Amino acid sequence: MRINKYLAWKKISTRRGADDLVKEKKVFINGKLAILGSRVNESDIVEIKNNKNPKIYAYFAYNKPVGVITHSPQEKEQDIKQNIKNTTISRDVFPIGRLDKNSHGLIILTNDGRITDQLLNPKYFHEKEYVVKTLNKLRSNFKQKMEAGVNIEGYVTKKCKVNIINDFTFRITLTEGKKHQIRRMCSALFQEVADLKRERIMNIKLGNLKPNAFREVKGEELSVFLNKALSQ
């Protein structure tokens, strides 16, 4: 494993931050000064010199309400950062990923840039679960069509898991996140979305969080999440 990935995995810094530590000659492997690209084996001893103020990472599960923008709001729009500015959440956190303005549910807020690429890069596979309500009754072959992959403007979505709850509601689990993917998949199958709620990202669940409420992710829940997010 490369030294920058190792330091990120150990929660010491981001990969870019690890490269800076190496350039500043603060990283040692088995007592020898590390260089960019140095590799670390399981039996190696890695030391950081003069790292007096390591960054403290924070993670929150947040229930984004309908009508709130994830980030980059336009005129008269409200985004998540504005919504949480008077709360106890640290101001340096940011949302990982997006939920469109008309959707609601789980967003992970953190100041840990190490996990951004792992959660958003399409080469990694992380489950996200949604409950979707439609305006029109679901067709008899809807589940089969959705699970097989849907052609949305030239791109065929990856296989997914769909459970039909009732004639107008289904639960879907994806491992990718194209822009407005579920809405576009439904539209391609002649179904119109009335409500879209994200309930889970990997092992993090929305639970009973009320709109605009948050809770800290910690303990075993956080350990499992980070192990999955940083292991690829």
C-alpha positions as CSV (number, residue, x, y, z in Angstrom):
1,M,0.0,0.0,0.0
2,R,1.4,3.5,-0.9
3,I,2.2,5.7,2.1
4,N,-0.4,8.3,1.2
5,K,-3.2,5.7,1.1
6,Y,-1.9,4.1,4.3
7,L,-2.0,7.5,6.2
8,A,-5.5,8.1,4.9
9,W,-6.6,4.6,5.9
10,K,-5.2,5.2,9.4
11,K,-7.2,8.5,9.6
12,I,-4.1,10.6,9.9
13,S,-4.7,12.8,6.9
14,T,-6.1,12.9,3.4
15,R,-4.0,11.5,0.6
16,R,-3.1,14.9,-0.5
17,G,-2.3,15.9,3.1
18,A,-0.2,12.7,3.4
19,D,1.9,13.8,0.4
20,D,2.5,17.1,2.1
21,L,3.7,15.4,5.2
22,V,6.1,13.3,3.2
23,K,7.4,16.4,1.3
24,E,7.9,18.1,4.7
25,K,10.0,15.1,5.8
26,K,7.7,14.2,8.7
27,V,7.0,10.6,7.7
28,F,9.3,7.7,8.6
29,I,9.0,4.0,7.7
30,N,11.0,1.7,10.0
31,G,13.0,4.7,11.0
32,K,13.9,5.8,7.5
33,L,12.6,9.0,5.8
34,A,9.7,8.2,3.5
35,I,9.5,9.6,0.0
36,L,6.6,10.1,-2.3
37,G,5.4,6.7,-3.5
38,S,7.0,4.8,-0.7
39,R,5.1,1.6,0.1
40,V,4.1,0.2,3.5
41,N,3.9,-3.5,4.4
42,E,1.9,-4.9,7.2
43,S,4.9,-5.4,9.4
44,D,6.3,-1.9,8.9
45,I,6.4,0.8,11.6
46,V,5.2,4.2,10.4
47,E,5.9,7.3,12.5
48,I,4.8,10.9,12.0
49,K,7.2,13.5,13.5
50,N,6.0,16.8,14.8
51,N,2.4,16.1,14.0
52,K,1.1,18.0,17.1
53,N,-2.3,18.9,15.8
54,P,-3.9,16.1,13.8
55,K,-7.2,16.9,12.3
56,I,-10.3,15.7,14.2
57,Y,-12.8,14.2,11.8
58,A,-16.6,14.4,12.4
59,Y,-19.4,12.6,10.7
60,F,-23.2,13.3,10.8
61,A,-26.3,11.7,9.4
62,Y,-28.6,14.5,8.2
63,N,-32.2,14.5,7.0
64,K,-32.3,16.9,4.1
65,P,-35.8,18.4,3.7
66,V,-37.6,18.9,0.4
67,G,-36.9,22.3,-1.0
68,V,-33.3,22.5,0.3
69,I,-30.4,22.5,-2.1
70,T,-27.4,20.2,-1.3
71,H,-24.9,22.9,-2.2
72,S,-24.3,25.8,-4.6
73,P,-27.8,27.5,-4.2
74,Q,-29.0,30.0,-6.6
75,E,-30.8,33.3,-5.7
76,K,-33.5,32.8,-3.1
77,E,-32.6,29.1,-2.6
78,Q,-31.5,27.6,0.7
79,D,-28.7,25.0,1.0
80,I,-27.7,22.6,3.7
81,K,-24.8,24.8,5.0
82,Q,-27.3,27.6,5.6
83,N,-29.7,25.3,7.2
84,I,-27.2,24.0,9.8
85,K,-25.3,27.2,10.5
86,N,-27.0,27.8,13.8
87,T,-26.6,24.2,15.0
88,T,-23.8,22.5,17.0
89,I,-22.5,20.9,13.8
90,S,-18.9,22.0,13.0
91,R,-18.9,24.7,10.3
92,D,-16.2,22.9,8.2
93,V,-18.4,19.9,7.4
94,F,-19.7,19.5,3.8
95,P,-22.3,17.1,2.2
96,I,-21.0,14.0,0.5
97,G,-23.0,13.6,-2.7
98,R,-26.3,15.2,-3.7
99,L,-30.0,14.9,-3.3
100,D,-32.0,17.1,-5.7
101,K,-34.2,19.9,-4.5
102,N,-37.4,17.9,-4.6
103,S,-36.0,14.8,-2.9
104,H,-35.4,14.3,0.8
105,G,-33.7,12.0,3.2
106,L,-30.2,10.9,4.2
107,I,-27.1,13.0,3.5
108,I,-23.7,12.4,5.2
109,L,-22.0,15.5,6.4
110,T,-18.3,15.4,7.3
111,N,-15.0,17.3,7.2
112,D,-13.2,14.1,6.1
113,G,-12.1,14.6,2.5
114,R,-10.6,11.1,2.4
115,I,-14.0,9.4,1.8
116,T,-15.3,11.8,-0.9
117,D,-13.8,9.9,-3.8
118,Q,-14.6,6.5,-2.4
119,L,-18.2,7.3,-2.0
120,L,-18.7,9.2,-5.3
121,N,-16.4,7.5,-7.8
122,P,-18.4,5.2,-10.0
123,K,-15.6,2.5,-9.9
124,Y,-16.5,1.8,-6.2
125,F,-19.7,0.0,-5.3
126,H,-21.6,1.3,-2.3
127,E,-25.2,0.7,-1.7
128,K,-27.8,3.5,-1.4
129,E,-31.4,2.7,-0.6
130,Y,-34.5,4.8,-1.5
131,V,-38.2,4.7,-1.0
132,V,-40.1,6.1,-4.1
133,K,-43.8,6.9,-4.5
134,T,-45.2,7.3,-8.0
135,L,-48.2,9.3,-9.3
136,N,-49.4,6.4,-11.5
137,K,-49.8,2.8,-10.7
138,L,-46.7,0.7,-11.1
139,R,-46.7,-1.5,-14.2
140,S,-46.6,-5.3,-13.8
141,N,-43.2,-5.5,-15.4
142,F,-41.7,-2.5,-13.6
143,K,-39.6,-4.4,-11.1
144,Q,-38.1,-6.7,-13.8
145,K,-37.3,-3.7,-16.0
146,M,-35.7,-1.6,-13.3
147,E,-33.6,-4.5,-11.9
148,A,-32.3,-5.4,-15.3
149,G,-31.0,-1.9,-16.1
150,V,-32.7,1.0,-17.8
151,N,-31.5,3.0,-20.8
152,I,-31.4,6.6,-19.8
153,E,-30.4,8.8,-22.7
154,G,-27.9,6.3,-24.0
155,Y,-26.5,5.0,-20.7
156,V,-27.8,1.6,-19.3
157,T,-27.9,1.7,-15.6
158,K,-26.3,-1.1,-13.5
159,K,-28.4,-3.9,-12.1
160,C,-30.2,-2.9,-8.9
161,K,-32.6,-4.4,-6.4
162,V,-36.3,-3.4,-6.3
163,N,-39.0,-4.4,-3.8
164,I,-42.6,-3.4,-4.5
165,I,-44.3,-2.1,-1.4
166,N,-47.7,-1.3,-2.9
167,D,-49.2,-0.3,-6.3
168,F,-47.6,3.2,-6.0
169,T,-44.5,2.6,-3.9
170,F,-41.3,0.7,-4.2
171,R,-37.9,0.5,-2.5
172,I,-34.8,0.5,-4.6
173,T,-31.1,-0.2,-3.8
174,L,-28.5,1.3,-6.1
175,T,-24.7,1.0,-6.3
176,E,-24.2,4.0,-8.5
177,G,-25.5,7.6,-8.5
178,K,-26.0,9.2,-11.9
179,K,-27.7,12.7,-11.8
180,H,-31.4,12.3,-11.1
181,Q,-31.0,8.6,-11.8
182,I,-34.1,7.2,-10.2
183,R,-36.3,9.9,-11.7
184,R,-34.8,9.3,-15.1
185,M,-35.2,5.5,-14.8
186,C,-38.8,5.9,-13.8
187,S,-39.5,8.3,-16.6
188,A,-38.0,5.9,-19.2
189,L,-40.5,3.3,-17.9
190,F,-43.4,5.7,-18.1
191,Q,-43.7,6.2,-14.3
192,E,-43.8,9.7,-12.7
193,V,-42.1,10.2,-9.3
194,A,-44.3,11.8,-6.7
195,D,-41.8,11.5,-3.7
196,L,-38.3,10.2,-3.4
197,K,-36.6,9.6,0.0
198,R,-33.1,8.2,0.7
199,E,-33.1,6.0,3.7
200,R,-29.7,4.4,3.7
201,I,-26.1,4.9,2.6
202,M,-24.0,1.8,3.1
203,N,-24.6,0.9,6.8
204,I,-25.7,4.4,7.8
205,K,-29.5,4.6,8.2
206,L,-31.8,7.6,8.3
207,G,-34.0,6.0,11.0
208,N,-36.4,8.3,12.8
209,L,-34.5,11.6,12.1
210,K,-36.9,14.4,11.5
211,P,-36.5,16.8,8.5
212,N,-33.5,19.1,9.1
213,A,-32.4,17.1,12.1
214,F,-29.0,15.4,12.4
215,R,-27.2,12.9,14.6
216,E,-23.5,12.1,15.0
217,V,-22.2,8.9,13.5
218,K,-19.8,7.2,15.9
219,G,-18.8,4.0,17.6
220,E,-19.3,0.7,15.8
221,E,-21.5,2.3,13.1
222,L,-18.7,4.7,12.2
223,S,-16.1,1.9,12.3
224,V,-18.0,-0.2,9.9
225,F,-18.7,2.8,7.6
226,L,-15.0,3.9,7.4
227,N,-13.8,0.4,7.0
228,K,-16.0,0.0,3.9
229,A,-15.4,3.5,2.6
230,L,-11.6,3.4,2.9
231,S,-10.9,-0.2,2.1
232,Q,-11.0,0.1,-1.7
